[in-house]
Amino acid sequence: MSSDNERSEDPAGGVPEQLALIRETVRKANVPRAKPRTWRGAALAKELPVARVLVNKGVLHLDQYFDYAVPEELDADAQPGVRVRVRFGAGGRNVRGGRREGGGLIDGFLIERLAESDYTGALAALAYVVSPEPVLGPELLALSRAVADRYAGSLADVLQLAVPPRNGRAESKPSPEPLPPPPAPSAGSWERYAQGPAFLRALAEGGAPRAVWTALPGPHWPQEIARAMAATLASGRGALVVVPDGRTAGRVDAALTELLGESRHALLTADSGPEKRYREWLAVRRGSVRAVVGTRAAMFAPVTDLGLVAVWDDGDSSHSDDNAPFPHVREVLELRAAHGRCAFLLGGTNCTVEAAQLVESGWALPLRADREQLRIAAPLVRTVGDGELARDGAARAARLPSLAWQTVRDGLRSGPVLVQVPRRGYAPRLACERCREPARCRHCAGPLQAPDQRDLDCAWCGRAESAWHCVGCGSSRLRAQIVGARRTAEELGRAFPAVPVRTSGRDHILDSVPDAPALVVCTPGAEPVAEGGYAAALLLDGWAMVGRPDLRAGEEALRRWTAAASLVRGQPEGGTVVIVAEPTLRPVQALVRWDPVGHARRELAERAELGFPPVSRMASVTGSPEALAAFLTAAELPPEAEVLGPVPVPGAEPGRPRRPWDAPPGESWERALLRVPPGSGAALAAALKAAQAARMSRGGGAQVRIRVDPPDIG
């Protein structure tokens, strides 16, 4: 109400306004007035007047619970699991009226209610309850604590990943009533696997089998995941499946909807938006929905009576979180399967070394098809090596060998053809045409690139280069070391002018393409699904993927190749894959034989001899040389721990997003790897966590970063 309206209604001014009367009545009341700032003088809850709270401080030396007094007015809402706001950081000297006062407001979770506190000083009061919705249950709390301990992190950081941000509108809406369990599904395409029907029966009967599933190539794996989830639901339990990205989640979502209908499951992906995603998450927590399909954050989904946890394509980097403490989906779901005694399914068209170790150790059993089924489902794989490229005139003129051109021409007669290129852009990396010396920037020695057809610039500092010449031989002519997807699409478009060319990459990823002749050029991981499958596929510049200086280079290359080749029709339908790479390389041979399990076993044996993960447990510690040396000196590492390094850490490339393990711009950092034998991983994580907590409590100084089980160790 405006002041003009007040004067117009009461021109004489003799009658006090109504709001003033209300305020005066409250001031003269005899009962203590509630003060949400301090609740000074307010009565406490008659029963369990102490609240144990986890404050949202993701620092290790504060990774503990703090006790607060519960005012009587908050007694009903202040229940375990709710979000609260508390005052933190006031110190013990600012006490008035029996209450500690001061400090800044901070979010937290109410863990439990107690009759009394073991803290002898005055307690601060809960400021207020954000929402009476209990979002943190005992099972989720126990899982989050186990993840924090395994990765040497804080519980608050894990809960930031496990509990989505609150949305009041979604929270105010009731969730639907739960549906009765569906009937057990038939085996369907699981019949192709020797142990497939038995696995489904065990799920439907309430069992907890653990399996590493090497899926056959082709379009059936989403339906097979859906049947495994349906069998679990038929037993009256819940099911959780985590996939790498939203496109994959959409395929499983469609398969599950087709099998069970609507309202049987929740889809938890970032594409849903904050309100819809939180509404779906609440339906899961309230028990309205017992099946979840989602991306990385869904690994913490609070499914009621969990009976199955599954992860698809565990080698995808999307499964490793880039936020502290950097948990991996596979490891978190292993914890859930072990603690919750539920079934575990690790699936993919490839097999990671970690998956092979689960089978070798006996923790999980293999779930594979025989060679006869594989011959029906897999395409024919042919190779083109360096020797053939040197003798092939077509390859010298247009970079593609004659076999690839012929495969494309034959494939376009019956459907689309997939072309996988390791890099996006036009010519991402350049070299001297005469002596093959890499082309470097004159200012920072960074690699030169050609994002478009004409202009040169530096991939590190971004400066344009208009007068380059080779410092080795003086030539001014350049050649492409790795040809990008855009140039490949351009070359293929000139060669096949009557065929449409479509591209799929980081800037624009296609979900699917129709079953019609077309050339689909894409980067690894961005391959769209073709209706009816691709007639053929070309995997170009295979040496660029295998030759990376990384422990996982061969494993990752094979994973990318099998993912693309799995989209091609089977050999009986004429499906053909041509890979341009040296045929003698182990990953190439594994692709030709379609034997990812054998490749993973050999990699596991070699890593066992060298003491590399996953046979050993490893952690990386990075920081400035002085801070790193001080940290390693102070840390009480297990006696069997081995320190590798330190070695310099390269900084983030200018113009590209900075990864958590990159050195800050302008700083020189080093990295040390700490390795322990199997069985000592928990002791290593505890020692690192204790050392970091002690360092931070003293003021810390220069930053030191810890990552347990780093995905990239060089």
N, C-alpha and C positions, 0 to 999 in steps of 0.2 A: 504494500500500500504506500503510495507516495505521500509527501508532506502536504501537497495541495489537496489531496483527497481527504486527509485527516482534518484540515482546517475547514473544508466545505461541510464535513459532517458534524463538526463540533465548533462552530464559530466562537462561542463564548469561552471555550477553553476550560470550563469549570469541571467537566467530567474527565477523570483520568482515562487514558486509553487502556484497552483491555490487556494488552501485553504488559504494561507497567504493573497492573494489578497482579498478574500471574507472577512476575518477578518478585514483587514485594511479599507475596504469600510464601514463596519458596525461601526467601531470606529469613522469615520469622518462624519457619518450621523448627520443631524441637529435635527431629530425627537428624542424624548426621547426613550431610549432603554428599552425594557421590561425586568424586573428583577423578575423572579418568586420567588426569595427568599424574597424580600420585596416589589417589584413593586414601589420602590422609584422614584418619578418623572413621573411616568406613568399617563396618563389621566384616569379619572374614567368614568364609564358608564354615558351617557347623561341622561338616564331615569332610575329611581329606582336604584340609585348607592349604596344602602345599602342592604346587604344580612344578613338575620337572620338565624343563624346556630345552630344546635344541635350538640355539640361536643361529641365524643364517650368516655365520662368519666362516668362510671357507679357508681358514688358516689352521695349520696343524696344531699349534700350541693351544688353541681354543676348541679342539675337537673333543668336547665333553658336554655333559648336561649341567644346567644351572637351575637352581631352585628359586621359585617366585611364590609370593602369597596370592591366594585366590580370594578376591572380594566376594561378598555374598551375592551381589547383583550379577556376577558372572558365573555363579556356581553351576547353573543349569547348562550353559553353553560351553563351559570350559571342560570339555571331555577329551580323553586321549585321542590323538590323531588330528585335532583341528588346528587350523592356522591361527596364530596369535601375534600380537604386537607387544613388545616389552621394552623397558628402558635398560640400556646396557652401557657400561663404561663409566658409572658415576663414582666408583670407589667406595670405601667403607666409612668415610668420615662425614658424608652428607646424609645424616639421619635425623629425621624430625617426626615426632609423633609415633615412634616405633616403626617407621617406614623409611627405607632407603630411597632417596630422591635424586633426581638429576640423571644425566646420561642421555644418549640419543635413542630415538625410537628405531627399532629394528624388527624385522620379521622373524618368525620362528615357528616351530611345531611343538605342541604340547604332547609329551611322550607318555606321562603317567601322572596320576594324582596320589599323594602320600599323606599320611596322618601327621608326620613331622619330618623336619629336615635335619640332615646331619651337619648342616652349616650352623655354626653357633652365633653368627652375627645377625643383624637385622636384614630382613628380606625386602626387596622391592616388590611391588604388586604388579600383577598383569595389567597392562594398559587397557587392552580390550581384546575381545575375540573377533577376529576378522570374519569368520564364518563358522556356523555350527556344524558344517559338513565335515565328518571325519575322513580325511583324505589319506592319512598315513596309518595303515593297519599294521599289526604285529608282524605279519609275514613280509611285507614290503620293507619294514624297518630292519628286520633281521637280514634280508637279502642285501639291502643297501650297506649295512655294516660289514657284511662279508666282502662285498665288492671294494669298499674303502680300504679294508685291511689288505686285500690281495694286491691292490695297486698302489699302496703307500699313500693314500689320499685321505681326505676328510669326509666325514659323513654328510656334512652340509653340502659339499660339492656334488656328491652322488645324488642327494635328494633334489638338487637343482635339475638333474637329468631325469630323475625317476617320476617326479610329480609335476605335471604341466602347470603353467600359470593359471590363476583363477580367472574365471569369467562369470560375473554375477548373473547375467541373463541366462546362461546355460545352467547354472547351479539352481536357479529358481524353478526350473521346469522339472516335473517328475519324470522318472524313467519308466519305460513300459514294463508290464508284467512279464516275467520270464516264461518262455515257451517250454512245453514238455520235451523230453529227449526225443530225437528223431529215431527212426528205425536204423539198424545197422545197414550200411550200403553193401552192394555187391563188390567183388574184387575189381571188376572192370579191367583196365589196362595193367593193373598190378599182376595179372596173370602172367605177364611176360617175364616176371622175376621169379626165380625158384622159391624164395622165401616170402614173396609179396603177400599172397593170401594169408599165410600164417601170421605175418606181422599185423595185418588188419584185424584178424580174429583176436589176437592178444590185446589189441587196443579196445575192441568192442567188449571184451570180457573183463575189463578193468585191470589188465596187466600193465607192466612198465618196461617194455622192451627198449633196448638202446641199439640204434643202427646207424651205420654210415652208408648212405644210399648213393650209388653211382648211377645217375639217371640215364636212360637211353636217350639219344638225340631225337628231336622231333617235338611236336606240339603238345604231347600228352602230360608232361609233368605238372602243369597247374591242376588238372583234373585229379591226378594221383595225390597231390597234397590235399586237395579238397576231400577226397575219400578218406584219407588218414584222419583228418579233423572230424569228419562226420562219424567215423567209427568211434572216436574218443567221446564225442557228444552222446552217442548212443549208450555209452556206459554210465551216463549221468555226470561226467566230469567235463572240465574245460580244456580248451586247446589254444595254443599260441604259436603263430608262425611269423618269423621275421625275415624280410627280404631286403635286397640292397637299395631299391629305389621305388619311386611311385609308379613307374610304368609296370614293373614286375608285380607290385602289389595290386595293380588294377587287373592283371591277368588272373591272379589267384582269387581276387574278389569276385570277378565274373564267373569263374568256375564254381566257387562255393555258392554263389547266388543261384546258379543254374541247378546245382545238385540239391540244395536245401530250401531255396526260396529266400524271400526278404526277411529281415529282422532277426536272423539267426546269428549274425556276427557283426563285429565292429571293425571299421577300417581306420587305422590310426596312422596318418601320414601328414607331412607338413602341408601338402596341397589342400587339405581340407579346410584350412583356416582355423584361427584360435578358438572361436566359439563352437563350431561343429566338432572339432577335435576334442575339446574339453567335455562336450556333451556326450560324445561317444565313450570317452574315458570314464566318465561318471557312471554311465550305464554298465560298464564292465565292473567297476568297483562296487556298485550296489547289487551286483548279481543278476541284473536283468539280461545281460548278454554273457555267454560263456565261451565264445570263440572270437579270437582277435587275429587280424592280419595287419601287419604294419611294417614300417621301416625302423631304423635303428633304435629310436627312443622307446618303441613298443616292447623292447626286451624286459622292461620293468613293469609292464601292464599287470595290474592286480587282479588276475583272473581267479574267480572263485573255484576252489577244488580243482586245481590244475592237474590235468592228466597227461598232457603232451606238450613238449616244447620242441620247436623245429626251426632250423635256420637253413635258408637256401643260398648257395654260392658263398660259402664262408670266406673264400679268398678275396672277395671284393673289398677294396679299401674303404668303402662306405660303411662297413660294419665296425670300423674302429673309430671311436669318438674322438674328435679333436678338442674336446674340453676336458679339463682336469677332473678326475685322475686318468682319463683316456681308456675307459674299459672297452673290451671287444665283445661283440654280441655272442660269439661262440663260447667264450669263457663264462660269461654271465649265465647263459642258458645251461651250461654244464653245472654251474653252482645250483641253479634252480632244480635241475633234474636230480642232483645228489641230495640236496637238503629236503626237497619236496617229495622224493621218491616217485617221480613221474617218468613217463616215457620220453625218450630223446631221439630226434631224427635230424641228422646232418646230411643234406642233400645237395646235389649239383651234378652237372654234366662232367665236371672235372673232379679231381681229388687233391686236396691240399696235403702238405706234409703233416700238419696237425691232425687231419682226419685219419691219415695212415697210422699215426702213432696211437690214436684211440683204438684202432683195430688191433695193432700189434700188441698193445698192453692188455687186451682183453676187456677193456672198459665198454666197448661197443662191438657189435657183430657186423660183418659186411652184408650189404643188400645189393646184389648185382644180378644182371642177366647173363645168360650163357652166350657163347660166341655166335650161335645160330641166330638168336634174336638180334644181336648187335649187327650182323651182316645185313639184316633186313632193314634196320632203322638208320644205320649210318651211311653217309654218302661215300663215294669213291674219292680218295685223296691222292693227288699227284703232286710231285715236287719239280721245281726248276732251280738248279744250283748255279754257282758262279761259272763253272765250266760251260754249261749250256748257254748261259747268257752271253759269254764271250764269243761263242761260235754262231750266235743267232743274230742275223742281220736286222731283223725286225726289232729285237730288243735293244740293239745299239741305237737305232733310229728313234724309237718311241718309248723306250724304257720297259715295255711289256713284251715278254717273249711270245713266240708264235703259238705255243701251246695255250697261253692265256687268251690270245685273240681268238683262237679257234674255239675254246671253251665258252667264251662270251657269245660268239656268233651262234653256236649250237644251242646254248641256254636260252637266248632271246627268242628262239622259235617257240618255246613252250611256257615262258614265264619270266619273272624278273630275275636279275643277276645282281648279287651283292659284291661290292668291292670294298675291302677293308684297308685303310691307309693309316699308318701309325701316327701321323701328324695332321693337324688341321692347317688351313691357310694355303698359300700358293707355293712358296719354296722356303720352308721354315729354316733350313740350314744350308749354307753355301760354302763352296770351296773353289780353289784355283782350278781352272779347267786343265792347265798344263801339268802342274806338279801335285795336285790334289791337297795342297796345304789348306787347312781351314781358314776361311776369311774372317779376320778379326777387326774390331773397331780400333781406330788409331788413338782414341782417347782413353778407353778403359779396358781394351783387349777382350771385350765381349764378342760373342758370335754375331755375325751379320745375318740378316734375314730379309726376305722379300714378302711382306704381308700381302701385297698386291703384285701385279705383273711387272711394274716398272721401278718403283721406289725401293731403295735400300735403306735400312736403319739398323741400329744396334738393339739386340734383344735385352741388354742389361741397362744401358743408360738412355736409350731411345733416340740418340742423335742420328740425324740423317747423314748418309754417306753418298757423295756424288762423284768422287774421283778416286775410287779404290784402285790399288794395284798390289800385286803379291810381293811381299818383302823377300820371298825366297828366290823367285825367278823373274820378277818384274812384269809378269803378264797382267793384263787388265780384264781378262775374260773369266767369267764365273760359271760354275756348274752347280746343280743341286745335289747335296749329299743325301737329303731325304726330301722327296717331293710330297707336297701337302695335298690334302683332299681336294682343294679348289682346283689346283692345276690338273690333278688326275681326272676330275670331272670334265674339265675343259678338253683334255686330250681325247677322252672317250667320246665326248660329244661330237668332236670333229670326225672321229673314226666311224661313228654310227649316227649320222645326222638325222635319221628318221626315227630314232628311239629317244624317248624322254629320259633326261638325266636328273636324278633327285639326290640331294645331299642331306646328311644328318650328322650333326656334330654338337659341340658344346653350346654354340649360340642358338641352334635350332635343332631339336631332336624330334624325329618323327616317331610316332607310336606304331604305325602300321602302314603297309602299302598294299594296293590291290593286286590281285593275281592277273597281271597283264605285263607284257614285255616292257621292261624299263631297266635302266642302270641306276643302282642305289649305291652311292659313294658315301662312306661313313668312317668315322674314327672308332677305335675300340671302345666298346661299352655303349655306343649310340646306335646299334643296329636295330632298325625297326623290324617288326614281325611281318612276314608276307603271308597273305591268305593262301593256304595250300602249299606253303614252303617255297623257297627260292629254287630255281632250276639249277643254278651254279653259283659259285663264290670264288673270288680271287682274294688271296691274302698277300698283300704286297709288302716289300721291304722287311721281310721277316728278320733279317740280321739286326735291324735297328731295335727290335724288341728283345732279342736274345742277348745282344752285346752290351746291354746296360750294366754299369758297375754296381751290381746289387746281388745280394745273396739269393734273392727270390726271382731273379730275372728269367731264368728258364721256366720256373713254375708259373710265373705270371704270364709269360708269352703263351704257354700251352693253354692256360685258362682262357685267355682272350681268343685264341684260335678255336678251341672247342666250342666256346659260346657262339661264335659266328657260324662255324660249320654245322652246329646243331639246328640252325634255322633252314638248312638245305634239305631237300627231299632225299629220301633214302636211295641207295644204289639201285634197287630194282625199278625205281621210278626215273632213273637217269640222272640223279643228283651227282654233281661232280664239284670237287674243291681243288683248286690249284694254289699251292703256297710257293712263293718265291723266296727260298731260303736254302742254305746248304743242307742237302739231304742227310749228311752224316751227323748232324747235331742231334743230341738226345731228345729235346722237345719235339723236333720235327719227326723223328722216328716214332715217338709216342703218338703223334697225331696220325701218322700214316697207318699205324696198327690200331689206332683208337684204343690206347692202353694208358689212360691217365693214372690208374692205380699202380701199375708197374713203375711208371716214372716217379710217382710219389714215394714208393717203397725204396727205390734206389737213392733218391734224394735223402730220405730219412737215414739210410745206412751210412751215407757219406757224412751227414751232419753228426751222427753218433760218433764216428771216428774223430771228427774235428772238435767235438764238444760244443756245437752250435745249437741254438733253439730249433725245435722244441724239446730236444733231448735234455738240454740244460735250461735253467732259468736265467734270464739276463735282464739287467736294468741299465739305462743310460743316464748319466748325470752330466749336465752341461752348464757352463757359466764362464765367467772371466777366469783367466789362469790363476789369479790369486785366490778368488773365492772357491774355485774348484779344489785347489790344493788344500785350503783350510777345511773344506767340508770332508774330504777324504781322510784327512788326518784325525778329525774329531769323531767320525762315524765308527761305531763299534761293530764292524762287519763280522759275519760268521767266519770262523777260522778257515773254512774251506773256500772262501770267496777269493776269486782271482780278478785282479784289476788289469784291464787292457787299455793301454793308452796312458795319458790323454793325447788326442790328436786335434788339429784345428777343425773348426766347424765353418763351412761356407755360409756366407750371409745370404739373405733373401735376394733374389734377382729383382732389380728395379722394375717397376711396372707390373709385378705379379704379386698376388696375395702372399703375405708372410705366414709360413707354417709355424706351429707352436715350437718346433725344434730348431728353427732357423735363428742365427745370431741377429741381434738388432742391427739396423743400418749404422755403419760407422764404428761398430765395436768388434773386437777380436775375441771370440769365444773358443773354448776347447770342450771336447767331449771325452769322457771316460766310460768304458763299458765294464760292468761288474757282472761276473759270471759265477754261478754256483751250480753244483750237481743236483740231480732230481731229489726232491724231498727237503731242500733247503730254501726253496723260494719264499716260504712264509717268514723264515728268519731273516732273509735279506730284506724283504719289504718292511718288516718291523724295525730293523736297524736303520734303514733309510728314513723311515717316517719319524723315528725318535730323534735322529740327528737333525733333520730339517725342522722339527718342532723346537728343539733346543736352540737352534740357530735363530729362528724367527722370534722367540721369546726374548732374546738378547738384543734385538734390534736388527739382526739380519745382515745389514750391509748390502753388498752386491748380490744380485739375484742368482739363484741356483735352481735349475729345473730338473725334476726327476720324472722318468717315465719307465715304468715296469713293462717288460715285454714289448719293446719298441718294434713297430712293423718294419722299419728301415734301419738296418745296421751296416749298410754298405757292402 
